[in-house]
Amino acid sequence: MSQAKDILKVRGLSKKFTLHILGGKTIEGCTDVNFSLKTGEFMGIVGPSGAGKSTIIKCIYRTYLSSEGQIVYTDAGGEEIDLAKAPEEIIRWLRQKEIGYVSQFLQVIPRVPAVDVLAEGLRQRNWDLERARERAREYLAMLNLDRELWDAYPSTFSGGEQQRINLARAIIGRPRLLLLDEPTASLDNETKWVVIRLLRELKEQGTSIIGIFHDLEAMRRMVDRVFTMHAGRGDALMAGGEVV
């Protein structure tokens, strides 16, 4: 059996923030972070609040522009793209076609119904409207979202309902790389285990995943490896989801 290839290589990643309201004071979000991720692998990131976990995810997704280092992603065609330096149009294309992201907060157009928020990602992959909406309804049902809310605006939902929309929107298109920032936060226990099953299925289908977790029980059910952050720096990877 051939060994899985790296889909992502992070080398010397650092992110500094300049606080202009404090006279230009600089703080370190993360410093000299290094790891690789293989195709179909699930890596968890753990560590205390403020350790730099979300900074890493946001640099990969290019919500933040890194200060130093490389973030080399191998696209579906085999081309290596440094996400730290790629033009914005390339980043937008990758977000539409290959890279998904689940943040802790819902960001959608206020007056778009939930079913169409999910269908949008499939439409970008050339699905016709009715087929995309039908698949969106399947995901809304799987994530236990009340049927009466399917045509409502997600901006009016509770925190837990919004998180379900976040998850469904990110995974419905089966991205090649999926980035998760506390994906099980705000979810009830039943929905949490549905999410774990869906993420496992994505992984089995070849999606590579990086997830930030405080829920270590949920994380252990899914990940292959763990990367531990302390004060902006990452420790060596540990096999088998072992957390220390």
Secondary structure, DSSP 4 states (H G I P E B T S, - for coil): -PPPPEEEEEEEEEEEEEEGGGTSEEEEEEEEEEEEEETT-EEEEE--TTSSHHHHHHHHHTSS--SEEEEEEE-TTS-EEETTT--HHHHHHHHHHTEEEE-SS----TTS-HHHHHHHHHHTTT--HHHHHHHHHHHHHHTT--GGGTTS-GGGS-HHHHHHHHHHHHHTT--SEEEEESTTTT--HHHHHHHHHHHHHHHHTT-EEEEE-S-HHHHHTT-SEEEEEETTEEPPPEETT---
